[in-house]
Amino acid sequence: MKPGRTTLHFERGGFYADVENAMALLGGRCGTRTIPGPSALKISEAVKRLFKSGKELDSTGISFHKIAS
């Protein structure tokens, strides 16, 4: 596993959020992505607030979109 950056995708209730450029440990052969504990908690809380509010957060690297019907 080597340090790198990745994009995380979340979907809930007809909306999706992408967290881009997240620091992670990346498995070159298997494609595993591991987000270190403190970063995982920050991302989780930000995405949770985003879905709860249903609005865009003022956070760099997080995009929030309604899924087209």
Secondary structure, DSSP 8 states (H G I E B T S, - for coil): -EEEEEEEEEEETTEEEEEEEEEEEE-TTT--EE--HHHHHHHHHHHHHHHHHTS--S-TTEEEEE---
